[in-house]
């Protein structure tokens, strides 16, 4: 439910910074400005103009901080309500004081994501765009940011709008016949409905096929580094990180826990996990590390199996092969700077193989490109107009729509108009759940509660 009261929150991150921004949205925003802000120039706050002045205690008139204030008259604001922003000094105490002053004027502290929720409820943005705002804030790679910006600009929303158009067209024809039951569905109408449903269905299916890549672009890809002790896993990780994060020694078995770091491979976020070397051991701590590694293998998007190519194939290498069987594994033959002795026992099921020397950095670029290629079904497009699905919520709703559309395609020849209308409405409902037209309050609560306060 949307109560049109006035909300306030600190919109800058917690802690100390150069500037702290307190945002106030709702019908009392102008009044709060009037009570606690004194502009140095006469004439009060003018909409969409910054004013320099002082934040003061409304009752005693005591100056609290020097600040800039901007008032944005509805509907030309983030929430489409009256909005006041006070830009004061960014110390946590001063920011809290200014917020307390605003609250003392009778406004309430905003819930997490409530400003964006109001922007959604007031129709400024749809739900996809609201989620994109959150993604922009959370983006940790170029690819994720580009995707989020596109969704905020409405590319996915427009695409789904076209799907909706097709389905509404089909539904209006079906409903016309339900209203005039004496007419049978004519052949042209059937073919028009089939065509509209076909177009919608193709659009939904091709969107669904982009989900795996979309998820990787948004969340990044997890890459697990495995290998026997001393194969060079930590050296490889350090090279990739370009810093000394994991301990590199010449004693086997030093990386006993899993080390996780996120790196950027040409705009793609890659979560690298360096693991304990896999081998037979009596050492309990090491055994625990190895069990953890083995448990992680099936969860990783990609596995880098590192082999020491300067040594003969042995039992421990065989353990690696056994452990990674069934996973999407890139074989990494390390230590190519040394005399080569490794001979694999027959053909293996690797998705790619790369030769490297972690110690010199040779082959690293090829490895990085191979990871990028294998992480995505299609290369990252350069253009800003690619549309992909990246959220499980969107995928689940569209999968539901796809099922309805499949049912319609199968049943249309039966001529059961009521059933046809039901399935069309259900498909429209599922698409509306993505854009927010038919999303339940529970789902909205869930989405917006994961925002930060002040957004
Ligand atoms: P891990 O146990 O698999 O993590 O292996 P480390 O990264 O700790 O490396 C084990 C030893 O192999 C260290 O002495 C490294 O300096 C050495 N090493 C790693 N990569 C290479 C390489 O490409 N060439 C050579 N010659 N030595 C390497």
Boltz pocket constraint, residues with backbone or C-beta under 6 A from the ligand:
constraints:
  - pocket:
      binder: B
      contacts: [[A, 227], [A, 228], [A, 229], [A, 230], [A, 231], [A, 232], [A, 233], [A, 234], [A, 235], [A, 236], [A, 247], [A, 248], [A, 249], [A, 250], [A, 251], [A, 252], [A, 253], [A, 254], [A, 255], [A, 275], [A, 277], [A, 334], [A, 335], [A, 336], [A, 337], [A, 338], [A, 356], [A, 357], [A, 358], [A, 359], [A, 360]]
      max_distance: 6.0
